[in-house]
Amino acid sequence: MSESNSLVTLAGVGLAATGVAHFVVPDAFRGITEAAFPDDAATALKINGGLETAIGTAIALPQTRKIGFVGLGLYGAYLAVNIVKARSAN
């Protein structure tokens, strides 16, 4: 495995671990989640944790890496849209 492949795998594992952390230590993510999802931060926290776990796992595995990066782009857009909507509402 090349060094760049190893780094991508490590990044995927890191994202997946961050997703799992949403369930283990949700208070660490509550503030940032409430800023983007003020109406139902508790549900958004679980959804974000699940998405990050799935996307990170997909990126970590060479067989699913491309779809993982597509998912990461879509997830980034989802977060950006919700942040803009939350700020517009205030």
C-alpha positions as CSV (number, residue, x, y, z in Angstrom):
1,M,0.0,0.0,0.0
2,S,1.4,3.4,-1.0
3,E,1.9,6.2,1.6
4,S,-0.9,8.3,0.1
5,N,-3.3,5.2,0.2
6,S,-2.3,4.7,3.8
7,L,-3.1,8.4,4.6
8,V,-6.5,8.2,3.0
9,T,-7.3,5.0,4.9
10,L,-6.2,6.7,8.1
11,A,-8.3,9.7,7.3
12,G,-11.3,7.4,6.7
13,V,-10.8,5.6,10.0
14,G,-10.5,9.0,11.7
15,L,-13.8,10.2,10.3
16,A,-15.5,6.9,11.2
17,A,-14.1,7.2,14.8
18,T,-15.4,10.8,15.0
19,G,-18.8,9.5,13.9
20,V,-18.8,6.8,16.6
21,A,-17.8,9.5,19.1
22,H,-21.0,11.3,18.5
23,F,-22.7,8.4,20.3
24,V,-20.1,7.8,23.0
25,V,-19.5,11.5,24.0
26,P,-22.4,13.5,22.4
27,D,-21.8,16.5,24.6
28,A,-18.5,17.1,22.7
29,F,-20.5,17.7,19.5
30,R,-23.6,19.3,21.0
31,G,-22.6,22.9,20.6
32,I,-21.6,22.7,17.0
33,T,-24.6,20.6,16.2
34,E,-27.0,23.1,17.8
35,A,-25.5,25.9,15.7
36,A,-26.4,24.1,12.4
37,F,-29.6,22.2,13.6
38,P,-31.2,24.4,16.3
39,D,-34.7,22.8,16.0
40,D,-33.7,19.2,16.8
41,A,-30.0,19.0,17.7
42,A,-30.4,15.6,19.5
43,T,-31.7,13.9,16.3
44,A,-29.2,15.7,14.1
45,L,-26.4,14.6,16.4
46,K,-27.3,10.9,15.8
47,I,-27.8,11.4,12.1
48,N,-24.4,13.2,11.7
49,G,-22.7,10.5,13.8
50,G,-24.2,7.7,11.6
51,L,-23.3,9.5,8.4
52,E,-19.7,10.2,9.5
53,T,-19.3,6.6,10.6
54,A,-20.6,5.2,7.3
55,I,-18.7,7.7,5.1
56,G,-15.5,7.3,7.0
57,T,-15.7,3.5,6.8
58,A,-16.4,3.8,3.0
59,I,-13.3,6.0,2.6
60,A,-11.1,3.7,4.7
61,L,-11.9,0.7,2.4
62,P,-10.3,0.9,-1.1
63,Q,-13.3,-1.0,-2.6
64,T,-15.7,1.7,-1.5
65,R,-13.5,4.8,-1.4
66,K,-14.9,6.5,-4.5
67,I,-18.5,6.3,-3.2
68,G,-17.2,7.4,0.2
69,F,-15.8,10.6,-1.3
70,V,-19.1,11.2,-3.1
71,G,-20.8,10.8,0.2
72,L,-18.4,13.1,1.9
73,G,-19.1,15.8,-0.7
74,L,-22.9,15.4,-0.3
75,Y,-22.6,15.4,3.5
76,G,-20.6,18.6,3.3
77,A,-23.3,20.2,1.2
78,Y,-26.0,19.0,3.6
79,L,-24.1,20.6,6.5
80,A,-23.5,23.8,4.6
81,V,-27.1,24.2,3.6
82,N,-28.3,23.6,7.2
83,I,-25.8,26.1,8.6
84,V,-27.0,28.7,6.1
85,K,-30.6,28.0,6.9
86,A,-30.0,28.2,10.7
87,R,-28.2,31.5,10.4
88,S,-30.9,32.9,8.1
89,A,-33.6,32.0,10.7
90,N,-31.9,34.2,13.3
